[in-house]
Amino acid sequence: MPFITIDTNAKKQVEDLDLVELTDLVSIELGKPKDYIVAKINSNVNLCCGGTPSVCGALIEMKSIGFGCKISRLAQVLTDFCVAKFSCEASAVNIHFVDMPAANVAKGGRTFG
């Protein structure tokens, strides 16, 4: 049920290990099973942060059924991930959190609500 997409203009090849680490991070922070998490990382995308395409940054969309009070911590952890993995400038990591209604989310052909 948690879906995360990272778009970054970093010129780095995304490895399977990067996706596994991101999945582990989301699982730990949200306390949700890994088999419910879908993670996608797009690198080398056209991205302009603060009016300058040369700034290494990221645009993250994090969707889940409920975040509780975990958004602030998750924002910091995801920013740290992008800084460490892609050499993004922390101030150029932008995150959009989307709380999805359970009735609008399905896995394996069945909705959660």
C-alpha positions as CSV (number, residue, x, y, z in Angstrom):
1,M,0.0,0.0,0.0
2,P,2.8,2.5,0.4
3,F,3.9,3.7,-3.0
4,I,7.1,5.8,-3.4
5,T,8.5,7.4,-6.5
6,I,11.8,9.4,-6.5
7,D,12.6,11.4,-9.6
8,T,16.1,12.9,-9.5
9,N,18.4,14.6,-11.9
10,A,21.4,12.8,-10.5
11,K,23.5,11.1,-13.1
12,K,23.6,7.8,-11.3
13,Q,22.6,4.4,-12.4
14,V,19.9,3.1,-10.0
15,E,20.9,-0.3,-8.7
16,D,18.6,-3.0,-7.3
17,L,20.2,-2.5,-3.9
18,D,19.0,1.1,-4.0
19,L,15.4,0.0,-4.4
20,V,15.8,-2.6,-1.7
21,E,17.2,0.0,0.7
22,L,14.4,2.4,0.0
23,T,11.8,-0.4,0.5
24,D,13.5,-1.3,3.9
25,L,13.5,2.4,4.9
26,V,9.8,2.9,4.2
27,S,8.9,-0.4,5.9
28,I,10.8,0.5,9.0
29,E,9.5,4.1,9.2
30,L,5.9,3.3,8.5
31,G,5.8,-0.1,10.3
32,K,4.3,-1.7,7.2
33,P,5.2,-5.1,5.6
34,K,7.8,-4.9,2.8
35,D,5.5,-7.0,0.5
36,Y,3.0,-4.1,0.5
37,I,5.5,-1.5,-0.6
38,V,6.2,-0.5,-4.2
39,A,9.3,1.6,-4.8
40,K,10.4,3.3,-8.0
41,I,13.5,5.5,-8.6
42,N,14.0,7.5,-11.8
43,S,17.4,9.0,-12.2
44,N,18.9,11.3,-14.8
45,V,15.5,13.0,-15.4
46,N,15.1,16.6,-16.5
47,L,14.5,18.4,-13.2
48,C,14.9,22.1,-12.3
49,C,15.3,22.9,-8.6
50,G,15.1,26.5,-7.6
51,G,15.3,27.7,-11.2
52,T,18.6,26.0,-11.8
53,P,18.8,22.6,-13.6
54,S,22.4,22.2,-12.4
55,V,21.3,21.8,-8.8
56,C,21.1,18.1,-7.9
57,G,17.7,17.5,-6.4
58,A,14.8,15.2,-6.1
59,L,11.0,15.2,-6.3
60,I,9.5,12.5,-4.2
61,E,5.9,11.3,-4.1
62,M,5.1,9.2,-1.1
63,K,1.6,7.7,-1.0
64,S,0.2,5.5,1.8
65,I,-2.9,4.5,3.6
66,G,-2.3,6.6,6.7
67,F,0.9,8.2,8.0
68,G,0.0,8.9,11.5
69,C,2.5,11.2,13.1
70,K,5.3,9.8,11.0
71,I,5.5,12.4,8.2
72,S,8.2,14.6,9.8
73,R,10.5,11.7,10.5
74,L,9.9,10.2,7.1
75,A,10.6,13.5,5.4
76,Q,14.0,13.7,7.1
77,V,14.9,10.0,6.4
78,L,13.9,10.3,2.7
79,T,15.9,13.5,2.3
80,D,18.9,11.8,4.0
81,F,18.5,8.9,1.6
82,C,18.6,11.2,-1.5
83,V,21.6,13.1,-0.1
84,A,23.6,9.9,0.6
85,K,22.6,8.0,-2.6
86,F,22.5,10.7,-5.2
87,S,24.5,13.6,-3.7
88,C,21.3,15.7,-3.8
89,E,21.4,19.1,-2.0
90,A,19.0,18.6,1.0
91,S,17.3,21.9,0.3
92,A,16.5,20.6,-3.2
93,V,14.7,17.5,-2.0
94,N,11.0,18.1,-2.3
95,I,8.4,15.6,-1.0
96,H,4.6,15.3,-1.6
97,F,2.9,13.1,0.9
98,V,-0.5,11.7,-0.2
99,D,-2.8,9.9,2.3
100,M,-4.9,7.5,0.3
101,P,-8.3,6.3,1.4
102,A,-8.2,2.5,1.9
103,A,-11.2,2.1,-0.4
104,N,-9.2,3.6,-3.2
105,V,-6.2,1.2,-2.9
106,A,-6.0,-2.4,-4.1
107,K,-3.4,-5.2,-4.1
108,G,-3.9,-8.5,-5.8
109,G,-7.4,-7.5,-7.1
110,R,-8.8,-6.6,-3.6
111,T,-9.2,-3.2,-2.1
112,F,-8.1,-2.4,1.5
113,G,-11.3,-0.7,2.4
